[in-house]
Amino acid sequence: MSLYPDLSKAFKKENTKMSISLEIAEKMLVKFDGNKSKLKEFIRNCDIATESVSPDKADLLFRIIRTRLTDNAATLTDTRDFENWSDLKTLLLEIYSEKRTLSQWQLELNSCKQDFKESVVSYANRIETLYVKVINSLDSKLTGEPKKALLQVLKNQALHVFMIGLHKDLSLLVKSQKPDSLESAIALALAEEQEIKSQSEIAKYQFPSQKTCHICHKPGHLSFNCRQNKNSKQKEHFVRNFNRNHENTSSNPSYSYKFCNYCKKKGHVIDECRKRQYNNSRRNNNCPPDNSRAPNISQMHNQFQKLSLNNQSSPNPALARNAHTIQAESSHSVTE
């Protein structure tokens, strides 16, 4: 079953002598490079041009049609011989026609949704492209009222898919206005998208100090306060400490068997305890020297000289005894 029926019958005239010139027929032709989405347009225009010229110009028109094939399509057809346009058309349909069925195209259309940063224009183009492919996959024998009813169902389906696939805020705004066609829904979505962008730009100037995190892209905080950033740093810190402790314990087998009785911590003994060493040095620096028992040698020496001079000037046994006693006591105190 062909998806592209021969349209030549629709253009047959009662008067077979009526025809168009070769120049007009040539202007009707379009180029085809192998893009499947352009195949139907190329075949339709070639069918109309072929049936519109006189039979004696059909061969010349067919040569012009072959010049309209470019890129991949020209490469595949240049090495083959064709009797007429009908033979070339058959080959093009075999190679470039879509092989997917109506159900497959409908399934792809129903699963279509707007991406996170995708614009409405791009999303609408995808919907329209799939909608056209669904229509092109219809049975060529379907005509009249049944075809008209089916096309209306497909239009409503495309409209519904477009609205529910929009971003949540846009979807609610568009559905609330109840558009009756896909074109009107696209126009409403474009207008609402532009309005949201305008409000965002105005808010930037009205509230220039608004904080926005470049990690989670949410307002109200900066990146160093972001929970996601903190969680990643805590995880990294935990892994680093774990690796460091693992390396210490693995490189020093006796590390886990040491215990300090002073600070009650593992990894060292009391002789290696830094806290104990620090407290001892601090205690020694804060204690003042005990000078209560230390004699003043210079004072004793001066006193002893005075006594000696007094004894020489006026000998007195008591004073001499006192001098000897003081000297002996001072010597005794020094030895102590």
NUBA-14238 format. One record per residue (C-alpha): residue in three letters; residue number from 1; y, x, z. Coordinates in nm, 4 decimals, padded with zeros to 6 digits. Layout:
! NUBA-14238
r residuo->ALA, num->NUM, Y->Y, X->X, Z->Z;
...
END
This chain:
! NUBA-14238
r residuo->MET, num->1, Y->00.0000, X->00.0000, Z->00.0000;
r residuo->SER, num->2, Y->00.3322, X->00.1497, Z->-00.1059;
r residuo->LEU, num->3, Y->00.6321, X->00.1413, Z->00.1232;
r residuo->TYR, num->4, Y->00.8664, X->00.1660, Z->-00.1755;
r residuo->PRO, num->5, Y->00.7888, X->-00.1040, Z->-00.4347;
r residuo->ASP, num->6, Y->00.8850, X->-00.0722, Z->-00.7955;
r residuo->LEU, num->7, Y->01.2267, X->-00.2342, Z->-00.8204;
r residuo->SER, num->8, Y->01.2391, X->-00.2246, Z->-01.1985;
r residuo->LYS, num->9, Y->01.1348, X->-00.5905, Z->-01.2279;
r residuo->ALA, num->10, Y->01.4428, X->-00.7008, Z->-01.0409;
r residuo->PHE, num->11, Y->01.6661, X->-00.5452, Z->-01.3030;
r residuo->LYS, num->12, Y->01.5016, X->-00.6744, Z->-01.6189;
r residuo->LYS, num->13, Y->01.7361, X->-00.8735, Z->-01.8326;
r residuo->GLU, num->14, Y->01.6615, X->-01.1522, Z->-02.0700;
r residuo->ASN, num->15, Y->01.8530, X->-00.9643, Z->-02.3327;
r residuo->THR, num->16, Y->01.6745, X->-00.6316, Z->-02.3633;
r residuo->LYS, num->17, Y->01.9524, X->-00.4874, Z->-02.5721;
r residuo->MET, num->18, Y->02.1902, X->-00.4723, Z->-02.2709;
r residuo->SER, num->19, Y->02.1959, X->-00.1237, Z->-02.1185;
r residuo->ILE, num->20, Y->02.4310, X->00.1272, Z->-01.9565;
r residuo->SER, num->21, Y->02.5362, X->00.4605, Z->-02.0921;
r residuo->LEU, num->22, Y->02.3667, X->00.7814, Z->-01.9935;
r residuo->GLU, num->23, Y->02.6862, X->00.9044, Z->-01.8245;
r residuo->ILE, num->24, Y->02.6979, X->00.6023, Z->-01.5902;
r residuo->ALA, num->25, Y->02.3269, X->00.6330, Z->-01.5123;
r residuo->GLU, num->26, Y->02.3748, X->01.0001, Z->-01.4257;
r residuo->LYS, num->27, Y->02.6463, X->00.9127, Z->-01.1729;
r residuo->MET, num->28, Y->02.4038, X->00.6778, Z->-00.9972;
r residuo->LEU, num->29, Y->02.1623, X->00.9606, Z->-00.9179;
r residuo->VAL, num->30, Y->02.1719, X->01.1479, Z->-00.5855;
r residuo->LYS, num->31, Y->02.0208, X->01.4815, Z->-00.4869;
r residuo->PHE, num->32, Y->01.6968, X->01.5087, Z->-00.2918;
r residuo->ASP, num->33, Y->01.6026, X->01.8263, Z->-00.1015;
r residuo->GLY, num->34, Y->01.2843, X->01.7058, Z->00.0666;
r residuo->ASN, num->35, Y->01.4432, X->01.5255, Z->00.3602;
r residuo->LYS, num->36, Y->01.2229, X->01.2251, Z->00.4308;
r residuo->SER, num->37, Y->01.5141, X->01.0128, Z->00.5447;
r residuo->LYS, num->38, Y->01.6735, X->01.0481, Z->00.1978;
r residuo->LEU, num->39, Y->01.3616, X->00.9638, Z->-00.0026;
r residuo->LYS, num->40, Y->01.4116, X->00.5884, Z->-00.0181;
r residuo->GLU, num->41, Y->01.7700, X->00.6190, Z->-00.1430;
r residuo->PHE, num->42, Y->01.6687, X->00.8709, Z->-00.4104;
r residuo->ILE, num->43, Y->01.3808, X->00.6579, Z->-00.5410;
r residuo->ARG, num->44, Y->01.5858, X->00.3376, Z->-00.5397;
r residuo->ASN, num->45, Y->01.8699, X->00.4923, Z->-00.7417;
r residuo->CYS, num->46, Y->01.6300, X->00.6516, Z->-00.9890;
r residuo->ASP, num->47, Y->01.4510, X->00.3181, Z->-01.0391;
r residuo->ILE, num->48, Y->01.7773, X->00.1381, Z->-01.1108;
r residuo->ALA, num->49, Y->01.9029, X->00.4075, Z->-01.3479;
r residuo->THR, num->50, Y->01.5735, X->00.4237, Z->-01.5390;
r residuo->GLU, num->51, Y->01.5620, X->00.0486, Z->-01.5972;
r residuo->SER, num->52, Y->01.9301, X->00.0281, Z->-01.6867;
r residuo->VAL, num->53, Y->01.9288, X->00.2707, Z->-01.9813;
r residuo->SER, num->54, Y->01.7824, X->00.2026, Z->-02.3218;
r residuo->PRO, num->55, Y->01.4202, X->00.3161, Z->-02.3834;
r residuo->ASP, num->56, Y->01.5283, X->00.5845, Z->-02.6280;
r residuo->LYS, num->57, Y->01.7304, X->00.7531, Z->-02.3503;
r residuo->ALA, num->58, Y->01.4597, X->00.7318, Z->-02.0817;
r residuo->ASP, num->59, Y->01.3183, X->01.0773, Z->-02.1569;
r residuo->LEU, num->60, Y->01.6602, X->01.2408, Z->-02.1386;
r residuo->LEU, num->61, Y->01.7389, X->01.0593, Z->-01.8133;
r residuo->PHE, num->62, Y->01.4084, X->01.1801, Z->-01.6647;
r residuo->ARG, num->63, Y->01.5128, X->01.5407, Z->-01.7327;
r residuo->ILE, num->64, Y->01.8402, X->01.4744, Z->-01.5516;
r residuo->ILE, num->65, Y->01.6469, X->01.3260, Z->-01.2571;
r residuo->ARG, num->66, Y->01.4459, X->01.6473, Z->-01.2226;
r residuo->THR, num->67, Y->01.7693, X->01.8460, Z->-01.1929;
r residuo->ARG, num->68, Y->01.8587, X->01.6358, Z->-00.8878;
r residuo->LEU, num->69, Y->01.5626, X->01.7827, Z->-00.6957;
r residuo->THR, num->70, Y->01.6707, X->02.0797, Z->-00.4814;
r residuo->ASP, num->71, Y->01.5335, X->02.3162, Z->-00.2159;
r residuo->ASN, num->72, Y->01.1816, X->02.2252, Z->-00.1013;
r residuo->ALA, num->73, Y->01.1460, X->01.9292, Z->-00.3368;
r residuo->ALA, num->74, Y->01.2336, X->02.1439, Z->-00.6393;
r residuo->THR, num->75, Y->00.9888, X->02.4172, Z->-00.5351;
r residuo->LEU, num->76, Y->00.6984, X->02.1723, Z->-00.5128;
r residuo->THR, num->77, Y->00.7684, X->02.0028, Z->-00.8470;
r residuo->ASP, num->78, Y->00.8784, X->02.2919, Z->-01.0717;
r residuo->THR, num->79, Y->00.5230, X->02.4151, Z->-01.1327;
r residuo->ARG, num->80, Y->00.3863, X->02.0714, Z->-01.2265;
r residuo->ASP, num->81, Y->00.4036, X->01.8685, Z->-01.5440;
r residuo->PHE, num->82, Y->00.5040, X->01.5012, Z->-01.5384;
r residuo->GLU, num->83, Y->00.4962, X->01.2534, Z->-01.8230;
r residuo->ASN, num->84, Y->00.7708, X->01.0293, Z->-01.6904;
r residuo->TRP, num->85, Y->00.9592, X->00.9155, Z->-01.3819;
r residuo->SER, num->86, Y->00.6665, X->00.7045, Z->-01.2619;
r residuo->ASP, num->87, Y->00.4437, X->01.0135, Z->-01.2243;
r residuo->LEU, num->88, Y->00.7132, X->01.2048, Z->-01.0338;
r residuo->LYS, num->89, Y->00.7773, X->00.9072, Z->-00.8082;
r residuo->THR, num->90, Y->00.4079, X->00.8845, Z->-00.7158;
r residuo->LEU, num->91, Y->00.3982, X->01.2522, Z->-00.6138;
r residuo->LEU, num->92, Y->00.7157, X->01.2277, Z->-00.4062;
r residuo->LEU, num->93, Y->00.5789, X->00.9279, Z->-00.2182;
r residuo->GLU, num->94, Y->00.2540, X->01.1095, Z->-00.1437;
r residuo->ILE, num->95, Y->00.4309, X->01.4169, Z->-00.0063;
r residuo->TYR, num->96, Y->00.7456, X->01.2901, Z->00.1641;
r residuo->SER, num->97, Y->00.6827, X->00.9292, Z->00.2646;
r residuo->GLU, num->98, Y->00.6476, X->00.8551, Z->00.6350;
r residuo->LYS, num->99, Y->00.2885, X->00.8269, Z->00.7515;
r residuo->ARG, num->100, Y->00.3598, X->00.6547, Z->01.0821;
r residuo->THR, num->101, Y->00.3026, X->00.2836, Z->01.1185;
r residuo->LEU, num->102, Y->00.5354, X->00.0078, Z->01.2353;
r residuo->SER, num->103, Y->00.3817, X->00.0098, Z->01.5842;
r residuo->GLN, num->104, Y->00.4358, X->00.3841, Z->01.6219;
r residuo->TRP, num->105, Y->00.8015, X->00.3598, Z->01.5254;
r residuo->GLN, num->106, Y->00.8528, X->00.0668, Z->01.7626;
r residuo->LEU, num->107, Y->00.6976, X->00.2619, Z->02.0482;
r residuo->GLU, num->108, Y->00.9326, X->00.5548, Z->01.9865;
r residuo->LEU, num->109, Y->01.2298, X->00.3187, Z->01.9698;
r residuo->ASN, num->110, Y->01.1398, X->00.1492, Z->02.2987;
r residuo->SER, num->111, Y->01.1138, X->00.4843, Z->02.4794;
r residuo->CYS, num->112, Y->01.4541, X->00.6063, Z->02.3617;
r residuo->LYS, num->113, Y->01.7074, X->00.6741, Z->02.6422;
r residuo->GLN, num->114, Y->02.0416, X->00.8499, Z->02.6701;
r residuo->ASP, num->115, Y->02.0106, X->01.2058, Z->02.7970;
r residuo->PHE, num->116, Y->02.2037, X->01.3340, Z->03.0995;
r residuo->LYS, num->117, Y->02.4875, X->01.5015, Z->02.9078;
r residuo->GLU, num->118, Y->02.4429, X->01.3165, Z->02.5792;
r residuo->SER, num->119, Y->02.7395, X->01.1297, Z->02.4345;
r residuo->VAL, num->120, Y->02.7273, X->00.7646, Z->02.3328;
r residuo->VAL, num->121, Y->02.7743, X->00.8606, Z->01.9672;
r residuo->SER, num->122, Y->02.4698, X->01.0874, Z->01.9656;
r residuo->TYR, num->123, Y->02.2575, X->00.8314, Z->02.1500;
r residuo->ALA, num->124, Y->02.3660, X->00.5503, Z->01.9150;
r residuo->ASN, num->125, Y->02.2775, X->00.7630, Z->01.6116;
r residuo->ARG, num->126, Y->01.9259, X->00.8137, Z->01.7437;
r residuo->ILE, num->127, Y->01.8837, X->00.4406, Z->01.8032;
r residuo->GLU, num->128, Y->02.0091, X->00.3519, Z->01.4554;
r residuo->THR, num->129, Y->01.7871, X->00.6140, Z->01.2898;
r residuo->LEU, num->130, Y->01.4768, X->00.4784, Z->01.4611;
r residuo->TYR, num->131, Y->01.5819, X->00.1211, Z->01.3818;
r residuo->VAL, num->132, Y->01.6071, X->00.2057, Z->01.0108;
r residuo->LYS, num->133, Y->01.2656, X->00.3735, Z->01.0174;
r residuo->VAL, num->134, Y->01.1154, X->00.0637, Z->01.1768;
r residuo->ILE, num->135, Y->01.2599, X->-00.1516, Z->00.8979;
r residuo->ASN, num->136, Y->01.1397, X->00.0875, Z->00.6280;
r residuo->SER, num->137, Y->00.7868, X->00.0688, Z->00.7654;
r residuo->LEU, num->138, Y->00.7672, X->-00.3084, Z->00.7115;
r residuo->ASP, num->139, Y->00.5166, X->-00.4441, Z->00.4652;
r residuo->SER, num->140, Y->00.6689, X->-00.4604, Z->00.1179;
r residuo->LYS, num->141, Y->00.4914, X->-00.7910, Z->00.0564;
r residuo->LEU, num->142, Y->00.6808, X->-00.9539, Z->00.3409;
r residuo->THR, num->143, Y->00.9602, X->-01.1672, Z->00.1924;
r residuo->GLY, num->144, Y->01.1599, X->-01.4832, Z->00.2502;
r residuo->GLU, num->145, Y->01.1931, X->-01.6503, Z->00.5871;
r residuo->PRO, num->146, Y->00.9156, X->-01.4501, Z->00.7591;
r residuo->LYS, num->147, Y->01.0918, X->-01.1242, Z->00.6732;
r residuo->LYS, num->148, Y->01.4277, X->-01.2621, Z->00.7840;
r residuo->ALA, num->149, Y->01.2847, X->-01.3750, Z->01.1183;
r residuo->LEU, num->150, Y->01.1162, X->-01.0388, Z->01.1752;
r residuo->LEU, num->151, Y->01.4375, X->-00.8508, Z->01.0976;
r residuo->GLN, num->152, Y->01.6223, X->-01.0618, Z->01.3555;
r residuo->VAL, num->153, Y->01.3593, X->-00.9777, Z->01.6165;
r residuo->LEU, num->154, Y->01.3953, X->-00.6068, Z->01.5392;
r residuo->LYS, num->155, Y->01.7752, X->-00.6300, Z->01.5665;
r residuo->ASN, num->156, Y->01.7500, X->-00.7894, Z->01.9109;
r residuo->GLN, num->157, Y->01.4972, X->-00.5269, Z->02.0132;
r residuo->ALA, num->158, Y->01.7265, X->-00.2412, Z->01.9068;
r residuo->LEU, num->159, Y->02.0185, X->-00.4018, Z->02.0940;
r residuo->HIS, num->160, Y->01.8148, X->-00.4405, Z->02.4132;
r residuo->VAL, num->161, Y->01.6807, X->-00.0840, Z->02.3982;
r residuo->PHE, num->162, Y->02.0300, X->00.0556, Z->02.3436;
r residuo->MET, num->163, Y->02.1819, X->-00.1242, Z->02.6438;
r residuo->ILE, num->164, Y->01.9080, X->-00.0447, Z->02.8955;
r residuo->GLY, num->165, Y->01.8873, X->00.3170, Z->02.7771;
r residuo->LEU, num->166, Y->02.2530, X->00.3909, Z->02.8492;
r residuo->HIS, num->167, Y->02.3634, X->00.5689, Z->03.1650;
r residuo->LYS, num->168, Y->02.3558, X->00.3327, Z->03.4608;
r residuo->ASP, num->169, Y->02.7316, X->00.2813, Z->03.4891;
r residuo->LEU, num->170, Y->02.7737, X->00.2276, Z->03.1146;
r residuo->SER, num->171, Y->02.4698, X->00.0022, Z->03.0956;
r residuo->LEU, num->172, Y->02.6063, X->-00.2355, Z->03.3597;
r residuo->LEU, num->173, Y->02.9472, X->-00.2523, Z->03.1929;
r residuo->VAL, num->174, Y->02.8086, X->-00.3181, Z->02.8446;
r residuo->LYS, num->175, Y->02.5515, X->-00.5772, Z->02.9541;
r residuo->SER, num->176, Y->02.8144, X->-00.7672, Z->03.1523;
r residuo->GLN, num->177, Y->03.0071, X->-00.8335, Z->02.8298;
r residuo->LYS, num->178, Y->02.6965, X->-00.9736, Z->02.6523;
r residuo->PRO, num->179, Y->02.7281, X->-00.8246, Z->02.3021;
r residuo->ASP, num->180, Y->02.5476, X->-01.0151, Z->02.0262;
r residuo->SER, num->181, Y->02.4692, X->-00.7200, Z->01.7969;
r residuo->LEU, num->182, Y->02.3892, X->-00.3514, Z->01.8083;
r residuo->GLU, num->183, Y->02.7181, X->-00.2627, Z->01.6399;
r residuo->SER, num->184, Y->02.9273, X->-00.4492, Z->01.8994;
r residuo->ALA, num->185, Y->02.7284, X->-00.2940, Z->02.1851;
r residuo->ILE, num->186, Y->02.7917, X->00.0549, Z->02.0465;
r residuo->ALA, num->187, Y->03.1643, X->-00.0195, Z->02.0159;
r residuo->LEU, num->188, Y->03.1799, X->-00.1420, Z->02.3776;
r residuo->ALA, num->189, Y->02.9901, X->00.1620, Z->02.5040;
r residuo->LEU, num->190, Y->03.2244, X->00.3983, Z->02.3195;
r residuo->ALA, num->191, Y->03.5297, X->00.2241, Z->02.4676;
r residuo->GLU, num->192, Y->03.3885, X->00.2334, Z->02.8215;
r residuo->GLU, num->193, Y->03.2908, X->00.5987, Z->02.7846;
r residuo->GLN, num->194, Y->03.6443, X->00.6870, Z->02.6780;
r residuo->GLU, num->195, Y->03.7856, X->00.4907, Z->02.9718;
r residuo->ILE, num->196, Y->03.5650, X->00.6768, Z->03.2194;
r residuo->LYS, num->197, Y->03.6692, X->01.0122, Z->03.0723;
r residuo->SER, num->198, Y->04.0367, X->00.9165, Z->03.0980;
r residuo->GLN, num->199, Y->03.9996, X->00.8172, Z->03.4629;
r residuo->SER, num->200, Y->03.8256, X->01.1458, Z->03.5379;
r residuo->GLU, num->201, Y->04.1061, X->01.3452, Z->03.3765;
r residuo->ILE, num->202, Y->04.3692, X->01.1511, Z->03.5716;
r residuo->ALA, num->203, Y->04.1807, X->01.2066, Z->03.8977;
r residuo->LYS, num->204, Y->04.1798, X->01.5821, Z->03.8384;
r residuo->TYR, num->205, Y->04.5595, X->01.5901, Z->03.8322;
r residuo->GLN, num->206, Y->04.6060, X->01.3427, Z->04.1180;
r residuo->PHE, num->207, Y->04.3612, X->01.5229, Z->04.3453;
r residuo->PRO, num->208, Y->04.3679, X->01.8893, Z->04.2371;
r residuo->SER, num->209, Y->04.2166, X->02.0035, Z->04.5674;
r residuo->GLN, num->210, Y->03.8990, X->01.8055, Z->04.5153;
r residuo->LYS, num->211, Y->03.6080, X->02.0369, Z->04.5798;
r residuo->THR, num->212, Y->03.3200, X->02.0486, Z->04.3364;
r residuo->CYS, num->213, Y->03.0018, X->02.2494, Z->04.3837;
r residuo->HIS, num->214, Y->02.8880, X->02.4447, Z->04.0789;
r residuo->ILE, num->215, Y->02.5267, X->02.4488, Z->04.2059;
r residuo->CYS, num->216, Y->02.4563, X->02.0762, Z->04.2491;
r residuo->HIS, num->217, Y->02.7695, X->01.9603, Z->04.0591;
r residuo->LYS, num->218, Y->02.8659, X->01.7158, Z->04.3341;
r residuo->PRO, num->219, Y->03.2179, X->01.6734, Z->04.4783;
r residuo->GLY, num->220, Y->03.3136, X->01.7235, Z->04.8414;
r residuo->HIS, num->221, Y->03.1920, X->02.0793, Z->04.9046;
r residuo->LEU, num->222, Y->03.1748, X->02.4253, Z->04.7512;
r residuo->SER, num->223, Y->02.8767, X->02.6373, Z->04.6564;
r residuo->PHE, num->224, Y->02.8573, X->02.8360, Z->04.9830;
r residuo->ASN, num->225, Y->02.8281, X->02.5072, Z->05.1759;
r residuo->CYS, num->226, Y->02.5710, X->02.3584, Z->04.9404;
r residuo->ARG, num->227, Y->02.2446, X->02.2545, Z->05.1010;
r residuo->GLN, num->228, Y->02.0492, X->02.3672, Z->04.8006;
r residuo->ASN, num->229, Y->02.2042, X->02.7129, Z->04.8255;
r residuo->LYS, num->230, Y->02.1384, X->02.7313, Z->05.2012;
r residuo->ASN, num->231, Y->01.7771, X->02.6292, Z->05.1595;
r residuo->SER, num->232, Y->01.7227, X->02.8980, Z->04.8982;
r residuo->LYS, num->233, Y->01.8905, X->03.1623, Z->05.1185;
r residuo->GLN, num->234, Y->01.6860, X->03.0639, Z->05.4243;
r residuo->LYS, num->235, Y->01.3687, X->03.0845, Z->05.2221;
r residuo->GLU, num->236, Y->01.4681, X->03.4248, Z->05.0854;
r residuo->HIS, num->237, Y->01.5585, X->03.5483, Z->05.4378;
r residuo->PHE, num->238, Y->01.2262, X->03.4276, Z->05.5740;
r residuo->VAL, num->239, Y->01.0327, X->03.6008, Z->05.2972;
r residuo->ARG, num->240, Y->01.2297, X->03.9239, Z->05.3458;
r residuo->ASN, num->241, Y->01.1708, X->03.9298, Z->05.7231;
r residuo->PHE, num->242, Y->00.8072, X->03.8451, Z->05.6771;
r residuo->ASN, num->243, Y->00.7601, X->04.1314, Z->05.4324;
r residuo->ARG, num->244, Y->00.9475, X->04.3735, Z->05.6597;
r residuo->ASN, num->245, Y->00.7382, X->04.2820, Z->05.9639;
r residuo->HIS, num->246, Y->00.4234, X->04.2996, Z->05.7584;
r residuo->GLU, num->247, Y->00.5124, X->04.6476, Z->05.6353;
r residuo->ASN, num->248, Y->00.5931, X->04.7700, Z->05.9880;
r residuo->THR, num->249, Y->00.2708, X->04.6435, Z->06.1372;
r residuo->SER, num->250, Y->00.0593, X->04.7681, Z->05.8470;
r residuo->SER, num->251, Y->00.2159, X->05.1178, Z->05.8427;
r residuo->ASN, num->252, Y->00.1924, X->05.1630, Z->06.2226;
r residuo->PRO, num->253, Y->-00.1437, X->05.0455, Z->06.3598;
r residuo->SER, num->254, Y->-00.0382, X->05.1009, Z->06.7220;
r residuo->TYR, num->255, Y->00.2793, X->04.8964, Z->06.6784;
r residuo->SER, num->256, Y->00.1272, X->04.5684, Z->06.7925;
r residuo->TYR, num->257, Y->-00.0390, X->04.7259, Z->07.1038;
r residuo->LYS, num->258, Y->00.2834, X->04.8578, Z->07.2651;
r residuo->PHE, num->259, Y->00.4555, X->04.6548, Z->07.5366;
r residuo->CYS, num->260, Y->00.7608, X->04.7408, Z->07.7454;
r residuo->ASN, num->261, Y->00.7442, X->04.6516, Z->08.1150;
r residuo->TYR, num->262, Y->01.1226, X->04.6865, Z->08.1422;
r residuo->CYS, num->263, Y->01.2550, X->04.4460, Z->07.8732;
r residuo->LYS, num->264, Y->00.9245, X->04.2578, Z->07.8291;
r residuo->LYS, num->265, Y->00.9187, X->04.3070, Z->07.4506;
r residuo->LYS, num->266, Y->00.6526, X->04.4305, Z->07.2125;
r residuo->GLY, num->267, Y->00.6677, X->04.7345, Z->06.9882;
r residuo->HIS, num->268, Y->00.7569, X->05.0094, Z->07.2418;
r residuo->VAL, num->269, Y->00.6869, X->05.1330, Z->07.5947;
r residuo->ILE, num->270, Y->00.9236, X->05.1780, Z->07.8888;
r residuo->ASP, num->271, Y->00.9998, X->05.5433, Z->07.8068;
r residuo->GLU, num->272, Y->01.1149, X->05.4370, Z->07.4591;
r residuo->CYS, num->273, Y->01.3144, X->05.1351, Z->07.5780;
r residuo->ARG, num->274, Y->01.6705, X->05.1512, Z->07.4504;
r residuo->LYS, num->275, Y->01.7869, X->04.8858, Z->07.6908;
r residuo->ARG, num->276, Y->01.6690, X->05.0947, Z->07.9872;
r residuo->GLN, num->277, Y->01.8356, X->05.4063, Z->07.8502;
r residuo->TYR, num->278, Y->02.1599, X->05.2178, Z->07.7974;
r residuo->ASN, num->279, Y->02.1607, X->05.0694, Z->08.1488;
r residuo->ASN, num->280, Y->02.0865, X->05.4094, Z->08.3087;
r residuo->SER, num->281, Y->02.3668, X->05.5844, Z->08.1218;
r residuo->ARG, num->282, Y->02.6086, X->05.3060, Z->08.2095;
r residuo->ARG, num->283, Y->02.5128, X->05.3222, Z->08.5785;
r residuo->ASN, num->284, Y->02.5645, X->05.7000, Z->08.5919;
r residuo->ASN, num->285, Y->02.9074, X->05.6789, Z->08.4297;
r residuo->ASN, num->286, Y->03.0314, X->05.4072, Z->08.6669;
r residuo->CYS, num->287, Y->02.9256, X->05.5825, Z->08.9980;
r residuo->PRO, num->288, Y->03.2187, X->05.7960, Z->09.1510;
r residuo->PRO, num->289, Y->03.1369, X->06.1462, Z->09.2853;
r residuo->ASP, num->290, Y->03.0709, X->06.1644, Z->09.6633;
r residuo->ASN, num->291, Y->03.3464, X->06.4029, Z->09.7921;
r residuo->SER, num->292, Y->03.3335, X->06.2883, Z->10.1559;
r residuo->ARG, num->293, Y->03.1062, X->06.5738, Z->10.2634;
r residuo->ALA, num->294, Y->03.2394, X->06.8398, Z->10.0295;
r residuo->PRO, num->295, Y->03.4801, X->07.0765, Z->10.2123;
r residuo->ASN, num->296, Y->03.8216, X->07.1667, Z->10.0731;
r residuo->ILE, num->297, Y->03.7715, X->07.5403, Z->10.0253;
r residuo->SER, num->298, Y->04.1346, X->07.6150, Z->09.9476;
r residuo->GLN, num->299, Y->04.2561, X->07.4412, Z->10.2643;
r residuo->MET, num->300, Y->03.9953, X->07.6167, Z->10.4792;
r residuo->HIS, num->301, Y->04.0904, X->07.9504, Z->10.3279;
r residuo->ASN, num->302, Y->04.4604, X->07.9003, Z->10.4022;
r residuo->GLN, num->303, Y->04.3857, X->07.7873, Z->10.7573;
r residuo->PHE, num->304, Y->04.1647, X->08.0850, Z->10.8136;
r residuo->GLN, num->305, Y->04.4399, X->08.3237, Z->10.6941;
r residuo->LYS, num->306, Y->04.6894, X->08.1673, Z->10.9342;
r residuo->LEU, num->307, Y->04.4535, X->08.2118, Z->11.2266;
r residuo->SER, num->308, Y->04.3922, X->08.5712, Z->11.1328;
r residuo->LEU, num->309, Y->04.7637, X->08.6438, Z->11.1251;
r residuo->ASN, num->310, Y->04.8126, X->08.4777, Z->11.4621;
r residuo->ASN, num->311, Y->04.5306, X->08.6796, Z->11.6147;
r residuo->GLN, num->312, Y->04.6782, X->08.9995, Z->11.4876;
r residuo->SER, num->313, Y->05.0224, X->08.9222, Z->11.6287;
r residuo->SER, num->314, Y->04.9003, X->08.7917, Z->11.9668;
r residuo->PRO, num->315, Y->04.5361, X->08.8540, Z->12.0435;
r residuo->ASN, num->316, Y->04.3877, X->08.5541, Z->12.2197;
r residuo->PRO, num->317, Y->04.0147, X->08.5236, Z->12.2756;
r residuo->ALA, num->318, Y->04.0289, X->08.1470, Z->12.2524;
r residuo->LEU, num->319, Y->04.2056, X->08.1543, Z->11.9162;
r residuo->ALA, num->320, Y->03.9700, X->08.4173, Z->11.7892;
r residuo->ARG, num->321, Y->03.6832, X->08.2062, Z->11.9004;
r residuo->ASN, num->322, Y->03.8320, X->07.9042, Z->11.7237;
r residuo->ALA, num->323, Y->03.8726, X->08.1005, Z->11.4048;
r residuo->HIS, num->324, Y->03.5155, X->08.2190, Z->11.4138;
r residuo->THR, num->325, Y->03.3997, X->07.8685, Z->11.4981;
r residuo->ILE, num->326, Y->03.5920, X->07.7135, Z->11.2080;
r residuo->GLN, num->327, Y->03.4592, X->07.9756, Z->10.9699;
r residuo->ALA, num->328, Y->03.1043, X->07.9232, Z->11.0883;
r residuo->GLU, num->329, Y->03.1327, X->07.5443, Z->11.0677;
r residuo->SER, num->330, Y->03.2770, X->07.5614, Z->10.7209;
r residuo->SER, num->331, Y->02.9967, X->07.7924, Z->10.6125;
r residuo->HIS, num->332, Y->02.7451, X->07.5625, Z->10.7691;
r residuo->SER, num->333, Y->02.8891, X->07.2577, Z->10.5926;
r residuo->VAL, num->334, Y->02.8817, X->07.4344, Z->10.2577;
r residuo->THR, num->335, Y->02.5183, X->07.5321, Z->10.2991;
r residuo->GLU, num->336, Y->02.4314, X->07.1773, Z->10.3868;
END
